Amino acid sequence: MAATTMKGPVKSLQNLQDASDDLMMLDDDSLLIPYQIGDVFVSHTQEETQEMLEAAKEALEQEVKGLEERVSAIQQLLGDLKVQLYAKFGNNINLEADES
């Protein structure tokens, strides 16, 4: 479940990084770059688009960081619960996740 929750923002972050890298390779600074906001594309200068990409990347990085912290806390809680349950039930309980 945690891996599924993280995939979307991490993929979006990679897409923004790729777009930023492609934008830096453009030679012509006078080109207007289409930038998608919702369902609409708005044309901006290369510099404005780069700034918008950086702001979006920073927001996504914060979201990913928050998700990673949340996943870590949940994993810690699960580990503690496993210890308590194994102490109570011993090997009579199977708490390992299926890999399928």
Order of alpha helices (4+ residues) and beta strands (2+ residues): alpha-beta-beta-alpha
